[in-house]
Amino acid sequence: MGCRGEFRVKNLLFSCNDEERDLFFRTQHSKSRTIYLVYRICVWMYHFGWFLAGYIHHSIFVPVNVVVGYRYLTRWGHFINMVYFTIALIYSIIGFVRRNKASTEPESRPMLILRSMKWMLHSIGQSTSLIITILYWAFVFNQASSGNAPSAFNVDTHAVQLILYLIEIFVVGFPMRLLHAIYPALFGLVYVIATVIIHAAGDDSAIYTFVDWENQPGRAAGIGIAISICGSVLCHALMFGLYRLRVFLAGRCCPSSSGVKSNLSSVNPAFEADGP
């Protein structure tokens, strides 16, 4: 089996067939939309609880963090995650309410937009969370912690967010597209441009020590672009590999209960036999 089909231009966008569309309402391992909805509610409640608690905590004890939060990639990523998990919950609720309708019915425009947003934000969120986790623990923590143990909020934003996406990869049923790596890359470039604007406005020229627009603009541009493009592509490829592992394991371990065949092309038509 090959995956040349992944590099079709249409896979840059969010088209899918009826079988794939149904996978957005269920887990990889069960056709039950009820189980999937319960999972969605639990994940959203956890995420929203920590999101709200973090905002309240920083507003009371470290208000400056609320004021300057727009500078940091962590806050951007956390916001993207909050939007993703909220849209995923809404989409799951709609799927649960409409569970008795045939999956072959034409998809309404609002549902198409909602599904596309969910798919895109999932690609952005998982890759960005991995990048944030690596950068924070490798370059930021030792400088910012002064030898102190990380706070619960730091652990949540710089570790648990990634864990949530790793759980997502092995639980959700919908496919990943390799070419969707373009979306986290674009998100990263937008953030780099934002740091340039923040520097030009005289707000902060070195949000991170390795991105210093005032003293080392060439180095800052190189690192920013490299992380945005190369980092995003590599992280997305890693997540895509885990997705393929999920489909393979589901097809081997529980094909009857999940309705998933062991052949990867049955779940994602991009995985098809190499042809002429």
N, C-alpha and C positions, 0 to 999 in steps of 0.2 A: 504494500500500500504506500502511496505517496500523498503529498499534500500540496501539489502544484496549484490546485484549485483555490487555495487560500490567497493566492496572489492575483486573483481576478479583480478588476477595477470595481466591480459592484460590491466587493467585500470591504471597500473603504467606507461604505454607508451602512444602512441598517435593515436591508431587505432580508427576509427569511420566508421559508415555506410554512404551510399550515402545521406540520409536525413540529418544527422548531418554535413556532409561535406558541404552541401549547406548553412547551417546556419553560416558558417564562412564568407560568402559574404554579409550578410544582417543583419538587426536589428531583435530583437525578435518580434517586433510589425508590421513589414512590409516586404513584399517580394521584395521591390524595392532595387536593387543594387545601383541605382543612389542616393537615400537618404543616404544609408550607406556610399557611397564614399564621399559625401558632408560632412557628419559627420566626417569621417576620415581625410579629408583635414583640416577642422577647428581645430580639436584637435591637429593634427601634427603641424600646423602653430603656434598655441599657445605655444606648448611645445618647438618647435625649437626656437621660438622667445625669450622665457625666458632663454633657455639653452645658446643661443648665447649672449644675453644681460648680463647674469651672468658672463660668461667667460670674456667678454670685460670689464665689470665693475671691476671685481676683478683683471684683468691684469693691469689696470690703477691705481686703488686706493688701492688695497690690494694685491699686487703681491705675497706676501708670501702664500696667500691662494691657489693660482694656483700651486705653487711649492709643497706644502705639502698636496694638496687635496686628493692624493691617500690614505692617512691615514684614512679618515673618511667614515663611513658607508653611510652617506648622499650622498656623491659624487658617491659611488658605486651604490646606489639605483637610483640616478638621471640618471646615464649613462645607467643602465639597462632599465629605462623607455624610454629614448630617442631611444634606439635600438628597444624596443618593438613597440612604436608608429610608427617608421619608417617602420619596417617590416609589421605591420598591414596595413599601407597605401599602400605599394607596393602590398601586397596580395589583397587588395581591388581593386586596379587599374586593376590587372590581371583579377580578377573576373568580373569587369565591362566590360572589353574588350571581355571577353569570355562568356558574359551573355546569348547568344543565343545558346550555346552548351548544350547538354544534361548533366545533373548532374550525370548520370549513366556511363559516359565515364570513362575509367580507369584513375586514378590520376598519373600524371607523377612524376618521382622521384624528380625533382627540386621543384615541388609544394608540394610534401609530406614533404620535408625537410623544406620548408618555413612555411608550416602550423604547423609543429611540433615545430619549433623555436618560432613561434607566441604563440602557446598554452603554451609552457614551460615558456617563458618570462612573459606572462600574470600572471601565477601562482606565479612566483618569485616576479614580480613587485608589485602586489597588496598586498601581505602579508608583503613584506619588507617595503613598504610605510606606512603601518599601524604601524609596529614596530618602524620605524624611527620617525613617528609623536608622538607616545606615549613616547618614550625615550627622545626625544628632549624637549618637553614641560614639562615633569615630572622631568627631571634630569639635563638637559643641559642649558636651556634658562636662568634661574635665575642666574646661575653662569657666563654665557657668556655675558649677556645683561647689567650688572651693573645698572639695573634700567631703561634702555632705552627701548623705544618701538621697537619691531622687525622690521627689514628692509623688504622691499617688496620681496627681494630675499629669506629671511628666511621664510616668509609666503608662498611663492611659493613652496620651497623645502620641507617644514615641515608641510604643510597643504593642499595646492592646489593639490599637486601630489596625495594625498590620495583621495581628492574629485573627481579628474579625474577618478580614478579607481572605485569609487562608482557609478559614472555616467556610466562607462563602463558596470558594472554588470547589470544595469537596461536597457541598450540600446542594447548591442550586442546580437547576436542570438546564438552564439556557446556555447556548454555545458561546465560545469566544472566537473572535476573528483576529488573526495575526496582524492584519493591516490596521487594526484599531489602535496600534501603537502610536499612530499619528496624533491621537487626541491627547494623551499625557504629554507628548513632546510639545505640542502647541500650547498646552497649559503651562508647561515649564518656561517656554519662551515668553509668554505673556507675563509671567512672574518676573523674569529677568528684565523685561522692558519696564515693569513697575518699579523695580529697584533703581533703574536709571532715572526715572521720573522723580523718585523720592530723593535721589542724590542731587538732581538738577534743581529741585525745590529747596535745597539746603536743609532738608530734614535729617537725613542720615546717609552718610557716604559708605559706611562699612557695617551693614546690618549683620553680616557674618565676616569674620576675620579673613576668610579666604575669598571674599568678594568685596574688594575695596576699590570703589570707582574713583576716589580722589588720588590715591597714591600709586595704585597699580591698575589702571583702567584696562590695559591689554590683558593682563592676567585674569581680571574679573570677568571680562567678556569671554575669554577662552574657557574658563571654568564653567561659567553660566551656560554657555551654549553646549559645551560637552555634556554637562549633567542633564540639561534639558532634552537633548536629542539622543546622544549615545546611552545615557543612563536610563532614559525612559524606554528606549527600544530594548535594551538588555533586560530590564525589569519586566517589561510586558512579555518578552519571549520566555522568561522564566515562569511567569504565571501561566502562559499558554501551555508550557510543558506540563505543569501541574494539572491543567484542565484536561489535556490528553490522557494523563495518568488516571484522572477521575473517570473518564468515559471508559477507558480500558478495564479498570477494576469493576465498574458497574456492570459492564457487559459480561465479565467473567464470573463475578460473584453472585449477582442477583438479577439475571436477565428476565426471569419470569415475573418477579414482583415489580420491577421497575419498567418493564416494557421496552428495555433497551437491549438491542442486539450487541453481540461482541464486536461486530464490524463497526468501525468508527464512522464510516460513511452513512450508516443508518441514522446517526444523530446529527452529524454535520456533513452535508453533501460535499464540502470542500475536501474531505478525506476520501478520495476515490482512486481507483486503480490508475496507475500511470498509463497513458495512452499515447498514440502517435501525435 
